[in-house]
Amino acid sequence: MIEILSSWVQNIIYIVIFVVFLELLFPDNFMQKYVRMVSGLLIIVVILTPITKLFSKNFNVENAISQNYVDMAQIEIKSQQEALQSHQEDLAINIYKDKITQQIKQQLSKKLEGLSIKVELEIFEDIEEDNYGGIKEVTLYLARSKEQKKDIKTIEKIEIGKNTDESQGQDSKKQDLIDKEKEKEIKEYFLDFYNVPIENISINIQENIGEEGEE
């Protein structure tokens, strides 16, 4: 700012000296009228030049601020679009999983009559993968339905020394509900129809799996 003012004052001084020189060069009164008119115009131009530059700079600053607001708005819009797209993708995946789960439960209910079934799936969610949307892992929870429980008489057992561990108890419960052949059939169903490896299929027996798991 100081440099601009200094240059401005110097220019005015130069013009004044130049005007004085012209007046000395043309002492005639008739010519001095034109000299003063031209010199007056030059002085006006010199005085107004920094002002016009200042307005020009202010205009450029306003343009820069406006452009900055536009850029920020574009970034915000892009961020919102990405968030919306991510939300829509998550929603689509959940809807897809629900439909596949219902389809599996309908098929299994034909193979496992009288049982309540709950299905949990893990799918490939990376859109870049070739198996995108495929089932990665399956976990089944099986329990007797309410109707089946009513038909079973409870027999009290007196146990003398309990040596079975938890895994043996789970196997025993599983055998009570489904035999080995039925378990194999279920796993082959997932392998054949959904290309899920046998080792990624888990079958668990529970006393109760809630209303949502019942057919």
C-alpha positions in Angstrom: 0.0 0.0 0.0 2.9 2.4 0.9 4.6 1.6 -2.4 1.4 2.4 -4.3 1.0 5.8 -2.6 4.7 6.6 -3.1 4.5 5.8 -6.8 1.3 7.9 -7.1 2.9 11.0 -5.5 6.0 10.6 -7.7 3.8 10.5 -10.9 2.0 13.7 -9.8 5.3 15.5 -9.2 6.6 14.4 -12.6 3.4 15.7 -14.3 3.7 19.0 -12.5 7.3 19.4 -13.6 6.3 18.4 -17.1 3.5 21.0 -17.1 5.9 23.8 -15.8 8.4 22.8 -18.5 5.6 23.1 -21.2 4.6 26.5 -19.9 8.2 27.7 -20.2 8.4 26.2 -23.6 5.2 27.9 -24.8 5.1 31.3 -23.1 2.4 32.5 -25.5 -1.0 32.9 -23.7 -2.9 31.3 -26.6 -0.7 28.1 -26.5 -0.8 28.0 -22.7 -4.6 27.4 -22.8 -4.0 24.1 -24.6 -1.0 23.3 -22.5 -3.0 23.7 -19.3 -6.0 21.7 -20.7 -3.7 18.8 -21.7 -1.8 19.0 -18.4 -5.1 19.1 -16.5 -6.2 15.9 -18.2 -2.9 14.2 -17.5 -3.1 15.2 -13.8 -6.7 13.8 -13.6 -5.6 10.6 -15.2 -2.6 10.2 -12.8 -4.9 10.9 -9.8 -7.6 8.5 -10.9 -5.4 5.6 -12.0 -4.7 4.2 -8.5 -8.3 4.6 -7.6 -9.4 2.6 -10.6 -6.8 0.0 -9.7 -8.1 -0.2 -6.2 -11.6 -0.8 -7.4 -10.3 -3.4 -9.8 -8.5 -5.2 -7.0 -11.6 -5.1 -4.9 -13.6 -6.6 -7.7 -11.0 -9.3 -8.1 -11.2 -10.0 -4.3 -15.0 -10.2 -4.5 -14.7 -12.6 -7.4 -12.2 -14.7 -5.5 -14.5 -14.8 -2.5 -17.5 -15.7 -4.7 -15.5 -18.5 -6.4 -14.4 -19.8 -3.0 -18.1 -20.0 -1.9 -18.9 -21.8 -5.1 -16.0 -24.3 -4.6 -17.1 -24.9 -1.0 -20.7 -25.5 -2.1 -19.6 -28.0 -4.7 -17.5 -29.9 -2.2 -20.4 -30.0 0.2 -22.8 -31.2 -2.5 -20.3 -33.9 -3.5 -19.9 -35.0 0.1 -23.6 -35.2 0.5 -24.0 -37.2 -2.7 -21.3 -39.7 -1.6 -23.0 -40.0 1.9 -26.4 -40.6 0.2 -24.9 -43.1 -2.2 -23.3 -45.0 0.7 -26.6 -45.0 2.6 -28.4 -46.2 -0.5 -25.9 -49.0 -1.0 -26.2 -50.1 2.6 -30.0 -50.0 2.3 -29.8 -52.1 -0.9 -27.5 -54.7 0.7 -29.8 -55.0 3.7 -32.9 -55.5 1.5 -31.0 -58.0 -0.6 -29.9 -60.0 2.5 -33.5 -60.0 3.9 -34.8 -61.4 0.6 -32.2 -64.1 0.4 -32.8 -64.9 4.1 -36.5 -65.3 3.5 -35.9 -67.4 0.4 -33.5 -69.7 2.4 -36.0 -70.0 5.3 -38.8 -71.0 2.9 -36.7 -73.7 1.4 -35.4 -75.0 4.7 -38.8 -75.1 6.3 -39.7 -77.8 3.7 -36.7 -79.9 4.7 -37.0 -79.2 8.5 -40.7 -79.5 9.3 -41.7 -78.6 12.8 -38.6 -76.6 13.5 -38.1 -72.9 14.0 -35.4 -71.5 11.8 -33.2 -68.4 12.1 -30.8 -67.6 9.3 -27.8 -65.2 9.5 -25.8 -64.4 6.4 -22.5 -62.7 5.7 -22.2 -61.7 2.0 -19.4 -60.2 -0.1 -20.1 -56.4 -0.1 -17.1 -55.2 -2.1 -18.5 -54.1 -5.5 -15.0 -54.6 -7.0 -15.0 -58.3 -6.2 -16.1 -60.9 -8.8 -18.3 -62.6 -6.2 -20.0 -59.4 -5.1 -23.4 -60.2 -3.6 -22.5 -63.9 -3.1 -22.9 -65.5 0.3 -19.7 -65.8 2.3 -20.9 -67.5 5.4 -24.1 -69.0 6.8 -25.2 -69.5 10.4 -28.3 -71.5 11.1 -30.1 -71.5 14.4 -32.6 -74.3 14.9 -35.2 -74.9 17.7 -38.3 -76.9 18.2 -41.5 -75.0 17.3 -44.1 -74.2 20.0 -46.4 -76.9 18.6 -43.6 -79.5 18.7 -42.7 -78.6 22.2 -46.3 -79.2 23.3 -46.2 -82.7 21.9 -43.0 -83.7 23.7 -43.4 -85.0 27.3 -40.8 -83.8 29.7 -39.0 -86.6 31.4 -37.0 -85.8 34.5 -33.6 -87.4 34.6 -31.5 -88.1 37.7 -27.9 -87.7 36.6 -25.2 -89.3 38.7 -21.9 -87.6 37.7 -22.0 -85.3 34.7 -19.1 -85.9 32.4 -20.3 -84.5 29.1 -18.9 -81.2 28.0 -20.7 -78.3 26.2 -19.8 -79.4 22.7 -21.0 -82.9 23.4 -24.2 -81.5 24.7 -24.6 -79.4 21.5 -24.0 -82.5 19.3 -26.6 -84.4 21.4 -29.2 -81.6 20.9 -28.4 -81.4 17.2 -28.9 -85.2 16.8 -32.3 -84.9 18.6 -33.5 -82.4 16.0 -31.7 -83.4 12.8 -29.7 -86.5 12.0 -26.3 -86.5 10.2 -27.9 -87.2 6.8 -30.2 -84.2 7.2 -27.3 -82.0 8.3 -25.3 -83.1 5.2 -28.3 -82.4 3.0 -28.7 -78.9 4.3 -25.0 -78.1 3.8 -25.0 -79.5 0.3 -28.1 -77.4 -0.4 -26.0 -74.2 0.4 -23.1 -75.5 -1.6 -25.1 -76.4 -4.7 -27.4 -73.4 -4.8 -25.4 -70.6 -3.3 -21.8 -71.9 -3.7 -21.1 -71.6 0.0 -18.2 -73.9 1.1 -19.1 -76.6 3.7 -16.7 -75.2 6.2 -18.5 -71.8 6.1 -21.8 -73.3 7.1 -22.6 -73.5 10.8 -25.7 -75.2 12.4 -26.6 -74.4 16.0 -29.3 -75.7 18.2 -31.1 -73.5 20.7 -33.9 -73.8 23.1 -35.6 -70.7 21.8 -34.8 -68.5 18.8 -37.6 -65.9 19.2 -40.6 -65.2 17.1 -38.7 -63.7 14.2 -37.1 -67.1 13.5 -40.3 -69.0 13.5 -42.2 -69.9 10.3 
